[in-house]
Amino acid sequence: MKIGVMLPVGDNEGPEGGVPTWADIRAIALAVESNGLDSVWLADHFLYRPGGDDPRTYGMHEAWTLLSAVAAVTERIELGTMVLCASFRDPGLTAKMAAALDVVSSGRLILGVGAGWHDPEYEAFGLPTDHRVGRFAEWLEIVVRLLRKENFSFEGKYHQVRDAEVVPAPEREIPILVAARRPKMLELTAQWADAWNTAWFGAVDERVKERLAELKVATDASGRPEDAVARTVGIVVRDPDQPAIDEPSATAIDGTVEELAAALRDYRELGVDHLIAAVEPVTPRSVERLAEAAKLLD
């Protein structure tokens, strides 16, 4: 089982609770690489507004630009998006971006994508909120077929391409991860994706088992073998020996290193292929502690 770490991009994820600098992001990526973990991941949002009685607006650095920079300063770890919002980028542009970043990283990209969900950021930037899954279905097919080196035309309701291909062609078949839960999104995952993601959890519970079972139903219905789609799960891990963040997760795994290792082992026994940890706080020490727990799995 691979283990990765979410990089800090949100405006409260810096070492002191503020906006993380490039130096902060780079430090976490290098800590993941030097401590023997497997991957780093970046979230993708324009902004986040909780709504209701909470008037705040949160923001984050742009994911793809940062992922390109991380690719240039690392050598081994896989690089993923968790997940890139289809609504923000044209499918042809996304495929070109992925092919280029895979070259920069010497074949380390995992292209994680999703349909989007947070209406306030759509409304703030004039993006359509209707038929998100229908739009995503067309977008995903175009991206996957382009990255599989096809030359094709596509006439959809929302997207069209004419005699399209990625030139220069991708140097390998870049893995596509889809974040999905509901039946139609799971159906698209089973049809097109190499990996699937669900998040965010603490220790293994019935919700995790239910999500894994839902994926199996979808892959069974598609006729693809279950292991054709890698199972990726996002978890939250807290280091109790460091100061707590302002808004800690209620379900974070926060025991000793040995207890954390036991929690990781439970996911491995469920057949999870890749765990992605959001660490609290986002510091190199939190990464080191996660790596210490991972070593106890051997």
Buried (B, 14 or more C-beta within 10 A) or exposed (E): BBBBBBBBBBBBBBBEEEBBEEEBBBBBBBBBBBBEBBBBBBBBBBBBBEEEEEEEEEBBBBBBEBBBBBBEEBEEBBBBBBBBBBBBBBBBEBBBBBBBBBBBBEEBBBBBBBBBEBEBBBEEEEBEBEEBBBBBBBBBBBBBBBBBEBEBEBEBEBBEBEEBBBEEBBEEEBBBBBBBBEEBBBBBBBBBBBBBBBBBBBBBEEEBEEBBEBBBEBBEEBEBEBEEBBBBBBBBBBBEEBEEBEEEBEBBBBBEBEEBBBBBBBBEEBEBBBBBBBBBBBBBEBBBBBBBBBEEEE
